[in-house]
Amino acid sequence: MDRRTLLASLSAAAIWLSISSCARLLPDGRLAESGDLGARSTSLTDQLAELADPIFRDYSEGRSVETLQAEMMYKGVISTRHGINHQKVNSLARHEPLIRYKGFYYTQTEIELYALAYLYKDRVSL
């Protein structure tokens, strides 16, 4: 392959990437993320039910739904009107240290959100 063909291919790839990233923009300039659009129509209860996983049973022991829910609301991660704010979780993930739990790494907010989901689902199923 000669230099000119290589440069033309790289230019075409760069143009394609820029166009495809612009296609993800909503009319008001916000990014459309695959999980966020559908999440707006789903209630907080349903979103927490989807996150509930028995692996977080040990972490959630000794914690209460009310305490975790208040902490998540204070951080702006959840609201009863809008559900889980995935952008806020992503934003906090850039700044919080990682915690190792059962072989995986989570931020404090993530692991507390999973614990809340587990406790909430356990409470609802009673």
C-alpha positions as CSV (number, residue, x, y, z in Angstrom):
1,M,0.0,0.0,0.0
2,D,1.4,3.4,-0.9
3,R,1.5,6.4,1.3
4,R,-1.3,8.2,-0.5
5,T,-3.7,5.2,-0.2
6,L,-2.9,4.9,3.5
7,L,-3.5,8.6,4.1
8,A,-6.8,8.5,2.2
9,S,-7.9,5.5,4.2
10,L,-7.0,7.1,7.5
11,S,-8.9,10.3,6.4
12,A,-11.9,8.4,5.5
13,A,-11.9,6.5,8.8
14,A,-11.5,9.8,10.7
15,I,-14.4,11.3,8.9
16,W,-16.6,8.3,9.5
17,L,-15.7,8.3,13.2
18,S,-16.6,12.0,13.6
19,I,-19.9,11.6,11.7
20,S,-20.9,8.6,13.7
21,S,-20.1,10.3,17.0
22,C,-22.1,13.4,16.0
23,A,-25.1,11.1,15.1
24,R,-25.3,10.2,18.8
25,L,-26.1,13.8,19.7
26,L,-29.7,14.7,20.5
27,P,-31.3,17.9,19.1
28,D,-30.5,19.9,22.3
29,G,-26.8,18.9,22.1
30,R,-26.8,16.2,24.8
31,L,-25.3,12.8,24.1
32,A,-27.7,9.9,23.7
33,E,-26.5,6.9,25.7
34,S,-28.2,3.6,25.0
35,G,-29.2,3.0,28.7
36,D,-30.4,6.5,29.5
37,L,-33.3,7.0,27.1
38,G,-35.2,3.9,28.1
39,A,-34.4,4.5,31.8
40,R,-36.4,7.7,31.8
41,S,-39.6,5.8,31.3
42,T,-38.8,3.2,33.9
43,S,-39.5,3.8,37.6
44,L,-36.8,3.8,40.2
45,T,-38.3,0.7,41.7
46,D,-38.0,-1.2,38.4
47,Q,-34.5,0.1,37.9
48,L,-33.4,-1.0,41.3
49,A,-35.0,-4.4,40.7
50,E,-32.9,-4.8,37.6
51,L,-29.7,-4.1,39.5
52,A,-30.5,-6.4,42.4
53,D,-27.9,-9.2,42.6
54,P,-27.5,-11.7,45.5
55,I,-23.7,-11.2,45.3
56,F,-24.2,-8.0,47.3
57,R,-26.0,-9.7,50.2
58,D,-22.8,-9.7,52.3
59,Y,-22.0,-6.0,51.6
60,S,-25.6,-5.0,52.4
61,E,-25.7,-6.7,55.8
62,G,-26.0,-4.2,58.6
63,R,-27.1,-1.4,56.2
64,S,-30.6,-0.1,55.8
65,V,-32.6,0.9,52.7
66,E,-33.3,4.3,54.2
67,T,-29.7,5.1,54.9
68,L,-28.4,4.0,51.5
69,Q,-31.3,5.7,49.7
70,A,-30.7,9.0,51.6
71,E,-27.0,8.8,50.7
72,M,-27.7,8.1,47.0
73,M,-30.2,11.0,46.9
74,Y,-27.7,13.3,48.5
75,K,-25.1,12.4,45.9
76,G,-27.7,12.9,43.1
77,V,-27.5,9.4,41.9
78,I,-31.2,8.5,42.3
79,S,-34.4,10.4,42.5
80,T,-38.0,9.2,42.8
81,R,-39.0,11.2,39.8
82,H,-36.2,10.4,37.4
83,G,-34.8,7.1,38.6
84,I,-31.1,6.4,38.4
85,N,-28.9,9.2,37.1
86,H,-26.3,7.2,35.1
87,Q,-24.4,10.3,34.1
88,K,-23.9,11.2,37.8
89,V,-22.7,7.6,38.5
90,N,-20.2,7.9,35.6
91,S,-19.1,11.3,36.9
92,L,-18.5,10.0,40.4
93,A,-16.7,7.0,39.1
94,R,-14.0,9.2,37.7
95,H,-13.2,10.7,41.1
96,E,-13.9,8.0,43.7
97,P,-11.3,5.4,44.7
98,L,-12.0,1.8,43.7
99,I,-13.0,-0.9,46.3
100,R,-12.3,-4.5,45.6
101,Y,-15.3,-6.7,46.4
102,K,-15.4,-10.4,45.6
103,G,-12.8,-10.1,42.9
104,F,-14.2,-7.1,41.2
105,Y,-13.6,-3.4,41.5
106,Y,-16.4,-0.9,42.3
107,T,-16.5,2.7,43.4
108,Q,-18.1,3.5,46.7
109,T,-21.2,4.8,45.0
110,E,-21.6,1.8,42.7
111,I,-21.3,-0.7,45.5
112,E,-23.8,1.2,47.6
113,L,-26.2,1.5,44.7
114,Y,-26.0,-2.3,44.2
115,A,-26.4,-2.9,48.0
116,L,-29.5,-0.6,47.9
117,A,-30.9,-2.5,45.0
118,Y,-30.4,-5.8,46.7
119,L,-32.0,-4.6,50.0
120,Y,-34.8,-2.8,48.2
121,K,-35.7,-5.9,46.2
122,D,-35.5,-8.1,49.3
123,R,-37.8,-5.7,51.1
124,V,-40.3,-5.6,48.2
125,S,-40.4,-9.4,47.9
126,L,-41.4,-9.8,51.6
